[in-house]
Structures are given as C-alpha cells and as structure tokens.
C-alpha cells in the first residue's frame, strides 16, 4: 500500500516581536504625519514611510480613528512608563522634576496633533479623558515618593502639584506658556522642599 503523502508544513508565522516592531514603527510615523498633515494624512503614505504594506497597517489599525486613538494612547503610555524608569535611576526629587518637564513636552506634542484627534468620534476631549487616570497616577506616585523620601515637606498635597501644572495648560493659546510651565516646575518643587533649598 503506497505511503500517504503528508501535507506540507504550514508557513512559519512571523514572530510576535516582529509584529510589535511593525506596530511601534507605524505609530511613530503616524504621529509625525498626523502632526504635519492633520486628519487629511494619507494612511497609504504612513504605511509606506513605516516600511510596511497597507495590509499590515490595516491589520493593526482597521480605521483612521483607530490609528489616531492608538497614536495618542501610545504617547500617554510612554509618559506613564517614564515614571517607573525615572524612579529606578534618579533621586525622588530629580525623578519628579524630569517627569514634570516630560509632561510639558507631552502637552506640546498633544497640542500639535489635536486637529487630527478632533476628527475622531467624541473628539480630543474623549481621548484625553480616557487617558487621564494613567497620567494622574504617575504624577501622584512621584510626588508621594518625594514626600516619603523626606525631600518634600510631609504636609505637601500631591494634588496641589497636579492642579498647578495642569492649570497652566489652559493658557496654551497664549505666547510663552511653555516657558511659564517650565518655570512653574521649579517654583512648585522649591516651595515644597523640606529644607526650602534646591
């Protein structure tokens, strides 16, 4: 009796790491292109600049809205993750200062991509509301760590830091707001130091 022919092995699937790299590259390029061209940015152009086919882009992000949301979410996640990275390598005060300055950079970037975010269902406010808790948790954690280390006064209220810095961003339409926000970082930290010295 002739031997039954075995079916050919299935084609090897791309490793997950490769898919993650593609996704990360698409998000990085999409941020640049949406910042430059707004919501009118070509998804095919984003795929080409990312070095992937259009099919790969649509597999990760089936719609323009999905891609815009993912770009913003990715930026927020990077900001939140920086809290742990800074805490692991810096003093509590340096980590707090570095993260607050990074937060200002995040707001600058967000301001540039808001025209694209506003085209998503529910607009930019819905996206920002959805990400607020991640940012708030990172911010509070850093302030509490600086209090616990004795570098900030024990009576410091972490929410005062949050309110003060976020309040500045209601003035982003005014010239000089970014420099003002950066100055505020040192004003807040200096005013809350246990020894009241930098």
N, C-alpha and C positions, 0 to 999 in steps of 0.2 A: 504494500500500500504506500503510495507516494507521501512523502512528508508534507504536512500542511505548512504553507508559507506563513511566516509570522508577519503581521503588519509592521510597516516601518515605525521607528520610534517617533513620538510626537516632537515637533520642533522645540528646541530649547527656548524657554521663556526668558525674556530679559530680566536680569537681576533687579530686585526691588530698589537697590541703591541707584541703579541707572535711571529708573523711573522718577525717583525722588530728585536726582540731579536735574533731569529734564524739567520737572515741575518748578524747582527753585530758579532755574535759568529763565523760564518763561515769566515767572513773577518779577524777577529783577528787570528784564527787558520791558515788560508791560508797564511797570512803574515809570520808567524813563519815557516811554512812548505816550502814555496817557498824560503825563505831566506836560509833555511838549505839544501834543495834538488834541488833548481833551478827549471827550467821548467819541469823537469822529475818527479816532485812531483805527487803522486797519488791522484786524486780527491776523490776516494773512501776513502782513508786514511784521507783526510781533513774532509769529511762528518762524518766519524766515530769519529774522535777526537773532532768534533764540537757537537757530541751528536745528530745528525740528520740523517735521511735516505738519501741515494743517490738521491732519487726522489726530496727531499726538496732542496738539493743543486742545482740540475739541473733546478728546477723551478725558482730559483733566478738567477742562472748563467748558461745559456744553454751551454756555451763553456768554455774551458780553458782560451781563450783570454779574454772573458767577465769577468771571475773571477780575472785574473791578473790586468786588467784595473780597476776593482772595488776596488781592494786592494789599488792600488796606489791613485786612486781618493779619497778614504776614508781617507787616511793619509793626503792628501793635504787639504781636508775639515776640518779635525781636527786642522791642523795648522792654517788655516784661521780663524776658530771659536775661537781659543785661543786669537786672537787679542781683541775680544769683552769681553771675560772673564777676561783677564788681565786688560783691560781698566776700567772695572767695579769695580775692587778690589784693584788696585795699583795706585800709582802716575804715571803720564805720563812717567817719566824717567825710573822708575822701570819696567813698563809695556813694554817699548821699549827694555830694556836690557833683560828681561825674554823671550820676544818673539824672539829676535835675537838668544839667546842661544838655544831656542827650534828649531829654523830654522836649526841650525847646527846639532842638534840631528836628525832632519828630513833628512838632507843630508846624514848623516852616515847610517841611515836605508835604504835610497834610493839606496845608493851605494851597499848594500848587496843584494837588490832584483833586481838590474839592469839585471843580467843574465837572469832572468825569463822575465822581461819586454822586453828585446831584441828579444824574440821569438814571440811577438805579431805583427800583421800586422802593418807595419810602424815603428816598433821598439820603444825603450825607448824615443827617441827624440820626436816622435809624442805625446806620453803620457805627456811628460814634457811641451811641447809647449802648449798643451790643458789646462794645469793647471796653466800656468804661470801668467795669469791675476789675479787669486784668491790670489796668494802669493804676487804679486806686490801691489795689492790694500790694503791688510792688512799691509804690510810694510810701504807704503806711509802714510796710515792713522795714524799709530803710531808715525811716525816722525813728521807729521804735528800737531798732538795733543801735542807733547812735545814742539814744537815751539810756538803754541798758548798759552800754559801754562806759557811761559816765561822761561822755564828751559833750552831750547836750544836757541842759538842766532837766531835772526829774519832773518839773511842772510843765514841760513843753507839751503842747497838744499837737499830735501829728496832723490832725485835721486843719490846724492853722496854716501849716505848710501847704497843704493841698489847696485850700481856699485861696491863699495869697497868690500862688503861682498860676493857678487856673484862672483867677480873676484877670490877670494881665492879658490873657489870650482873648478877652472880649474887646481888646483895643488893637487887634492885629491890622485893622484898616488904617491906623494912624502911623505916620512915619516914625521910625526909631523904636517901635515896640519891642523888637528883638533885643536890642542893646539894653533896653529898660528891663526886660525879663532876665537877662544875664546878670545885671547888677543886683536885681532882687534876690537872686540865689545867695549871693554873699551877705546881703543885708539880713536875710532870714536866718542864715546859719550863724553869723556873728552875733545877732541879737539873742540867739538861743544857747550860746555856748555857756558851759558851766563856769568857766573862768572869765567869760566875755572877752577872750583874746583868740585870734586866729593862730 
